[in-house]
């Protein structure tokens, strides 16, 4: 009786959104869902899984595997699914049908059971290392060093085909077994390559997982690299329901191997049903942001416009960096009940100067660090090591948080970066105790710390203002987002200027056959910043910026970003005063 009510309630929820309903009730085995930011992706995904269970498409012994490229996206899926299932119905067994993790997480799970078949020793805690790190490669003979370097480079640049990957899989894994595993080290890429080898060479194990995971749901599909895509193909049998959600407009991880235009390429496969979500719920009360979302997408696809309508973007303009800072501070002070993010294209000299000025007047939570910085990695390693030492036999509870945090603090050198990481660790541990049951709590904590993913907890920080890079903001939301340093040499930066072929004399984006993809990548980065805002998106810029000349910092005249010259954008300067 409960199940039939569940099915009925789901259909009522989506009766006014045909695109969501099409995804949820589809009988197609393979579906690709184009899901822009704010179009109800999470809502659709969760109710789709509920519908499968309600209609008996998922049997009692079967599971839905929810996968994502990043740990943060996987944890968001897990939190949303558990919260939705438990809040809506007392029948908590529904949530046990779902396993949410990232690609490395499912591979670790498989290797923990069958890793001995590919050379892993039972009961050995392998240290995860980056095989692209020169210090790690020094341990290898020159020929092996070159092979691993070339393979990893091709993966990170998305220049290797699945066929070539499979051809070189045996040689790659042989080096891992001979040179890394004896030192109790397991490279991140090898977690997936060893799993691929295991499933390819052991058909019974592969068949078991294909039957066990009756359906696979992929989030942030646009960020998938060749290793993740290969894993999806192997885990998906003929009878597997496979639904991928993503948005090519939010692909900004090309430097990590995300396959270019993956959603566009996949949508052209005639055996896959393609559905595009059509209702923008995030910007439904802001017509300008809704129009900008639509026009950015059209322009990225066509790199031209068909109408002369100008869409206004609010801007805070300063004659100097000090003036720009004052404008930002006034804006924030005028919105005291809202959380705000100040985003930067990168941690440039101009960024540092502006943050220095902002910090004189307001409190900032500094999240400008990169997740692969040595200091950030070291903090996560110490936090994980401390957790495993203190809570090996039982998961952490509220009574143990204070002692745990203090132990971590004593093991590291404190500065502004580790202060931020410590705050993120605190909110993450408290949230984990509240949100996750004791049987999975330690698994969640270990996964986040081992993958250097504390950043995902930024939205739970109490500070009113967060500063971050655009890349670091991905997947997060704030009431107001200010894209600072909206200037030439910042967005685009030096490398993007070079790739696009811009000149100081003419900062407009002139499209040609050589730079179209670079322009699309720049638009993606801008879109990710823009789509983090729930209420409004603002840019800020100055007439002056800082750069290095012959190794010395100099102040130079600044120009508005070329994005501001796009034919459908009108930069509308606003004055923000207390």
N, C-alpha and C positions, 0 to 999 in steps of 0.2 A: 504493500500500500504506500509506503514511504517513497519507494522508487518511482512509482507512477506519478506521485505528486511532484517529485523532483523533476521528472521529465516535463510535466506540464508547466511548472514554474519557470524553467529555463526558456521554454518557447515563448512565454509571456514577456520575459525580460528582453528578448531580441525581436519582438514583433515589429518594432519601428525602425529596425536597422537590417535591411535585406542582406547586406554584405556579411555581417556577423552571422546571421542565420544560415547563409549559404555555407560558411565554413563549418559551423557546428553540426548541421544535419547531413553534410555531404557523405555519400557512400563511396567516393573515390578513395583508392588506396594511397595515392600520392597527391599531396596538396601543397602548393606554395602560396603563402599569404603575404602580400605586400602590406606592411603595417607601419605607417608613418607614426612619429611621436604624437601621442595624444589622441589617437584614433580608436582606442579601446582594445589594444592588443592583449593586455593581461586579462581583461574581462572576457574576451572571446576565448582565449586559451583555456582559462579555468572552466568556463561553462561548457566548452567543447569536451573536456575530459569528464566532467560531471555527466554530460549527455551520453557519452560512451558507456559509462558505468550504469546509468539509469536504464538504458535500452539493452543492456546485456552484451554489448559488443566486447566488453572486457569481462572475462570470466573470473571466478573467484581465485583461480590459481595463476592468473596473468597479471602483468604489471604494465604501467605506462612509464616509459623512460623519458624524462625531460632533460634535455642536454643544452649546454651553452658553451661558447668559447671561453668565457671568463667565469671565475669563481663568484664574483659579485652578482652577475646576471643569474647564475644558477641558484644562489642563495635567495635572491629576490623572488625567483620562481617558487622555491621551497616555502618561503614565508607566506607568499600570497596564496598558495594552494592550501597550506595547512590552516591559515586563518579563515579562508573562505569556506572550506569544507566543515571545519569545526564550529564556526559561528552560525552557519546556515542549518546544520542538521546534527542532531545528537548522535547519529550513527557514525562514530569516529572511524569505523573500519573502512570507510570510503577513502580516507587519506592514505591508508596502507597500500592502496593500489598504485600509488605514485612514488617514483624515485626521482628526485631532482639533483643533478650534479653537473659538473663540467666534464669536458672530454678526458682530462687527466684523472678526474675523480672516478669515473667508471672504469678506466683502465687500471687504476690502483686497486679497485675492488676485484677485478678479474685476476690480476696478478697475485693478489693476496691468497687466492685459492689455487691457482694453477701456474704460478710463476716458476715453479721448479722445472717445468717442462721447457723453459727457455733460458735456464741457467741461474735463476735467482735462488738463493739459499733461504730456507724457512727460518723464521725468528731472527733475521738480520735486519736492523734498522738502517737502510741505505740512505746516505746523504744525497739529497737532490742537488745537482750542480748544473751549471750552464755550460754546455759543451762548446759554446762559441767563445768562452772565456780563454784568453791566451794562456793564463796560468794553468788551467786544466789541460789544455792541449800540449803543454810542454812535456807532460808525462808520456806522450806517445812518440813512437818512431816517426820520422819525417813523412814517410809514405802514408801511414795511417792518419797522421795529423792533417795532411792535405786532403785525404778522402773525407774525413769527418767535417773539415772546414767547408769543403765544396758542397757537400750534401746539405749541411745546415744553412749555408748561404742560399742555396736554391730553394729550400723550404721557406726561408724568411723573405725571399723576394718573389715568391709564387711563380718561379720559373721552372719548376719541375712538374712533369706530368705524373698522373697516377701510375701509368704503365712503367715509367722509368723508376719511380719510387719503389714499386714492387720488384723490379729487376735488381735494384741495389740493396734491397732490404736485408738479405742474408749477409752480405759483406759488411754493411753498417752495424748490424747487431753482433756480428762476430767480433768486431773491434770493441764494442761495448762489453761483451762477455770477457774478452781477454785482457783488456786494459783498464776498464773502469770498475767492474763488479768486484774483482779481487781487492780493490782499495775501498770497498763498501761505498762506492759512489754510483749514483744512477742519474744520468742526464735527463732533463725534462723531456726532450724529444724522444728519448729511448723508452720512456714510460709508455708512449703510444706505439712506437715501432716494434717493441717486444710484444705488445698486445696484438698488433696486426699479425705478426709472425705466428703467434700462438693460435689465433683463430683460423688463419689460413691453413696451417699444418694439422690442426686437430678438428676435423669436421664434426665430430660428435659434440664437442664443447660449443662450437659455433652454432650448431643446430639447436642445442639447448637454450642458448641465449636468444636466438631468434624466436623460439616458441615462448620463452619466459616473458620477453618484452613484446607483447602483442602489438603495442603501439609506441612510436617514438615521436616526441614533440620537441622541436628544436627552436630555441630562442636566439635572437641576434645572429641569424643565419648569415648575414652579410659579412660577419667577422671570421667566418670559418676558413681555416687554411687547409692545405692539401692533406695533412695528417688527419684532421678532424673529418674532412669529407670522405677520406678512405675508410675511416672507422664507421661512419654512418652507412656507407655502402655495404660493408661486411656484416654489420648487425641487422641490416634490413633484408628480410627474406621476401619471398613472393607474397606471403600473406600478412606482412607487417604493414600496419597503418602508419604512414609517415607524413607528418605535417610540419612544415618549416615556416617560421615567422621571421620576417626581417625587413630591412629598409636600406636599399642601396645608398640613399641620401645620408645615412648615418655611418657609412663605412669610412673610418679614419685610421684603421689599424693596418694599412698596407705595409708599414715597416715591420710588422710582426707576421707577415705572410698571408694576410687576408687575400683571397682570390679576387682579383678585380672584376667588378660588375657581375658578381656571382648570381645575384637574384635575376638580373636581366638575362643572363645566359641560361639559367635554369628555367625561366618562364617560357623559353622558346622550345622546350621539350614537349612534344605533343602528348606524351603519356602522363604528363603532370597537369593537374587542374590548377589554374592560376586564378587567384581571387585577390582583389584589391579592396581593403577597407576604405569606406568612402565618407564617413562622418567624423569631422574634427571636433572632439568633445573638449579638449583642453582650451582651445581658442574660441569656443562658441560665443563668448561674450565680448570678444575683441575682434572686430571685423578687420582691422588693419593687419593684425598678426595672422589671421586666417587667410587673408589675401596674399600676404607675403609668403606664407607657407606654400600656397598653391603656385604662386608665380616663380618661386625659387625652383620648385620641382619641374615646372614646364621649361624654364630656362636651362636647367642642367641637362635635360633630355635633348633639347633642340639647339641650345646655345644661340638663341635668337628670341625676339619678342614679336608678338603680332598685334599688340595694342599699346597705346601711348599713355595709359593710366599710370599715374605715379602713386606709389604706396609710401606713406610717411613712416620714417623711423625716428623716434625721439633720440636726441643727442645732447650730451653735456659737453660744451666746447670751452676750452681754456686757452688763454693766450700763452700760457706756460704750463709746465708740469705742476707747479704750485697752484695755479689757477684751476687746472683740471681737477686736482685733488680737492680743492675747496668746493667745486661744483658737485663732486661725488659725495662728499661728506654732507653737504646740505640736503642732497636728495635722500640719503639714507636717514638723516635726522627727521626729515619730513614724512617718513614712513616707519614710525617707531614700532609698530605691531607686526611687521613683516620681516621674514628672513630674506637676506640678499646675498647673492654671489657676485663677486667681481672676478671676471675671467680674463685671462691673458693668453695670447697666442704662444708665448714662450717666456722663459725666465731671462729676458734680455736686460741690458743696462738700463733702458728706459723703464722697464718693469720694476727693477729694484729701486730706482729713483722715486717712482710714483708710490710704491708701497712704503718707502721711507717717510714720505710726506703724509700719507694716509694714517700711518701708525702714530704720528704725533698727536692726532686728534680723536681717533676712534680705535676700539679694540678689534683686531682682526684674528680670525683663526687661519693660520698659514698652512695651506695644503698645496703649495707649489712644488713640493718634492716629487721626484719621479719614483715609481715603484721599483725600478731596477737600480736605483742608486745604492752604492755599497752600504752606506749608513742605514738606509731603509731596510735593506736585506738583512743586515746584522741585527737590527732591532727585532725583526720578525723571527729570526733564528733563535735569539735569546729568549723571546717570549714563548716560542714553541718548546724549546729545551726545558725552560722552567716549568711550563705547564705539564709536560710529560713526566718530569721528575716528581712534581708535587701531587699529580692526580692520575697516577698510573693505574690505580686499582678502582678509582671511583671518579665520576665527573665533578667538576667544581660546583659549589653551591654558594649562596650569598655569604655565608659565614667565612668562606675562604678567599673572598675577592680581595679584601684589604691586604692580607698577607702576601697574596700572589702578586699584586701590583707593586707592592714595596720591594719584593724580591727581584722583580724585573728591573725596577728603577736602579737598584744597587748594582746591577750587572752591566750597566751601560753608562756612557758619558752623557750628561744632560746638556742639551742646547735647544734652540728653537724648534728644530726638526723633531728631536726625540720628545720634546714636550708635547708637540702636536700628536705624535704617534701614541704617546702614553694616554692622552685623553681619548683617542680613538679606541685604544685597547680597553679602557675602562667602560665606555658605553657599549662596546661590542660584547664584552663578557657579561655585563648586566643584562643586555638584551637576550643573549644566548640562554641565560638561566631562565628568563621569563618565557621565551618563545619555544625553546626546544626541550623535549622530554629527555630524561636522563639517559635513555638508551642510545640517543644519537647526538647528544650535546658535545661530547668530546670529539666525535668525528667531524662535526661542523667547525669547531674551534681549530682543530688540527689542520683541516683543509684550508681555512682562511689564512692561518699563520704560515703554513708551508708554501702558500702561493703569493705571499706578500700582498694581501688584499684588504688590509684594514681600512683603506680609503673608502670602501663602500659604505662606511658608517658615518660619512660626513653629514648627512641630513639629520642625524640624531644628535649632533653637537649642539649645545645650548647657545653658543655664541651667535649673535645676530648676523654677523658678516663673515663670510668665508671667501678667501682668495685662492684661486686654483687655476691651473692651465685648462684649456678647452678639452684636451685629451683626458685630463683627470676628472672632468665633470661628467663624462659620458655615463648615462644611465641614472643620473641624479636630477633633482628638481628643486627650485627655489621659487618664492613668490616673485621676486624681481631679479633679473640678471642684467648686469652691466658688463658689456664687452669693452674693456679698457684698451687704451692705446690703439684705437681704430685708425691706424695710420700706415702709410707706405713704410716698408722696412720692418713692420711688426706683423701685420696681416695683409699682404703676404710678407714672410720673412725673407732673408737674403737668398736662401736656397730656392724658395718658391718664385721669387723674382727672376732668378737665373733660369729656372726651368720653363717658366711662362714666356720669358723673353721680354720683360717689361723694361722701359727706360725711364729715367728721371724726368725727361722732357714731356713724356706722354704717359701718365699713370693709368690710362684706361685699359680694360681687358679687351685686346684685339685678338679674336679667335683665328687660328690657322690649323692646318693639319698636324703640325708638330706639337702644339701646346694644348689641344682640346682636353686631353685627359688630366693635365696638370691644373687647368682651370676648373674642371669638375671636382678634383680633389680639394681645391681651395674652397669651392662652394659647399662641399660636404662639411668642412671644418667650421665654416660660418654657420651652417644650418644646425649643427650639433649645439653650438653656443646659443643660438636663437631659441631652439626648441627646449632648452632647460627651464625656460620661464613659464610660470603658471599665470601670472597677471600681466606683466609687461616686460619687454626687452628694450634696453637702452644701450646706445654706444656712447663712448666718451673719447675725446681726442684733444690734442694740443697743437698749437702752432710750432712747437719746438720739441725735439726729441734728442736723445743721447746715443752716440755711437762711438766706436773706437777708430782712431786714425793714427796709424803707426804705433799702435799699442797704447795710446793715450786717449782718455775719454774726452770727447768734444761735444758741445751743444750745437745742433744744426736745425735748420728750418724743416718743418714736417709738413707732409701733405696727407690729406684724407685717404683712407684705403681705397684702392681701385673698386672694391665692392660698392662703395658709396657712389660711384659713377655709373653703375648699371642703369640702363634706360628706364627701368620700372621702379627705381628707388629714389626717394626724396629725403635727404637728411634734414630733419626739422629740429633746429636748435631750440632747446628749452632752457629757461633760466630757473635754477633751483635755489631759492633763498629761504633762510629761516625767518 
